[in-house]
Amino acid sequence: MDAAELNGAIAAEKRLLDPAVRRDPEAVSALLDDDFTEIGQTGVSWTRAGILEALAAEPADDAAIETSGWTVRQISPELALVGYETSRGGIRARRTTLWRRRAGSWRAVAHQATRIG
């Protein structure tokens, strides 16, 4: 996998942070693998269905998500691990997402967030 392909995983992650995408279940669904799971910054475990529902319900005037420290690392020929930090409403978190590339498309497999600060 070359750098441009790996950067596609970062671009997919950034789409998931876009408020317009987050509130569109169809757009989010296209970015999540069928067996997607998440452990949120509060320690709550989420399923794909639960995340789709929760993101669709986010208020339109919710605070913007600021990001920094982006990294990406190839794990296998079809997997990449994206890492970064977020700040939203005064809450900071370190985040990692495992992305799988199939047929030229990146889909999130698992996400982990840990509150910091």
C-alpha positions in Angstrom: 0.0 0.0 0.0 1.5 3.4 -1.0 1.2 6.7 0.9 -1.7 7.9 -1.2 -3.7 4.8 -0.4 -2.9 5.1 3.3 -3.9 8.8 3.3 -7.3 7.6 2.0 -7.9 6.0 5.4 -7.3 9.4 7.0 -9.6 11.1 4.5 -12.3 8.5 5.3 -11.9 9.2 9.1 -12.2 13.0 8.4 -15.4 12.3 6.6 -16.8 10.6 9.7 -16.0 13.8 11.7 -17.9 16.1 9.3 -21.2 17.1 11.0 -23.2 16.8 7.7 -21.9 13.2 7.2 -22.4 12.3 10.9 -26.1 13.1 10.7 -26.6 11.2 7.5 -27.1 7.5 8.3 -26.6 6.5 4.7 -23.3 8.3 4.4 -22.0 6.9 7.8 -23.2 3.4 6.8 -21.0 3.6 3.7 -18.0 4.2 5.9 -18.6 1.5 8.5 -17.9 -2.2 8.0 -20.8 -4.5 8.7 -19.1 -5.8 11.9 -18.0 -2.3 13.1 -17.6 -1.9 16.9 -16.5 1.1 19.0 -15.4 1.7 22.5 -16.2 5.3 23.2 -14.3 7.8 25.4 -16.6 7.0 28.3 -16.0 3.3 28.0 -19.3 2.5 26.5 -19.3 -0.2 23.8 -21.2 0.6 20.6 -22.4 -1.6 17.7 -22.7 -0.4 14.2 -26.5 0.1 14.5 -26.1 2.0 17.8 -23.5 4.4 16.3 -25.7 5.0 13.2 -28.6 5.9 15.5 -26.6 8.1 17.9 -24.8 10.1 15.2 -28.1 10.7 13.4 -29.5 12.2 16.6 -26.6 14.6 17.2 -27.9 18.2 17.4 -27.1 20.4 14.3 -25.6 23.1 16.6 -23.2 20.7 18.4 -19.7 21.9 19.0 -17.2 21.4 16.2 -14.7 18.6 16.5 -11.1 19.9 16.4 -8.4 17.4 15.5 -4.6 17.2 15.6 -1.7 14.8 15.5 -2.8 12.6 12.6 -0.9 9.4 12.0 -1.5 6.4 9.8 0.2 3.0 9.8 -0.2 0.0 7.5 -1.1 -3.1 9.6 -1.5 -5.6 6.7 -2.1 -5.4 2.9 -5.7 -4.4 3.5 -5.7 -2.8 7.0 -4.5 0.6 8.2 -4.5 2.1 11.7 -5.4 5.8 11.9 -4.6 7.8 15.1 -5.3 11.3 16.1 -6.6 13.5 19.0 -9.8 15.4 19.2 -11.1 18.3 21.3 -14.8 19.0 21.5 -16.7 21.1 24.0 -13.6 21.1 26.3 -13.2 17.3 26.2 -10.0 15.9 24.7 -9.5 12.3 23.5 -6.9 10.1 21.8 -8.5 8.0 19.1 -7.6 5.1 16.9 -9.6 3.5 14.1 -8.8 0.3 12.2 -9.7 0.7 8.6 -10.1 -2.1 6.0 -9.7 -1.4 2.3 -11.8 -3.6 0.0 -12.5 -3.0 -3.7 -10.9 0.5 -3.4 -13.0 1.7 -0.5 -12.1 2.3 3.1 -14.5 1.1 5.8 -14.0 1.4 9.6 -13.8 -1.9 11.4 -13.1 -0.7 15.0 -12.7 2.5 16.9 -11.3 3.2 20.3 -11.3 6.6 22.2 -9.6 7.4 25.4 -10.3 10.7 27.3 -7.2 12.7 28.2 -6.5 15.7 30.3 
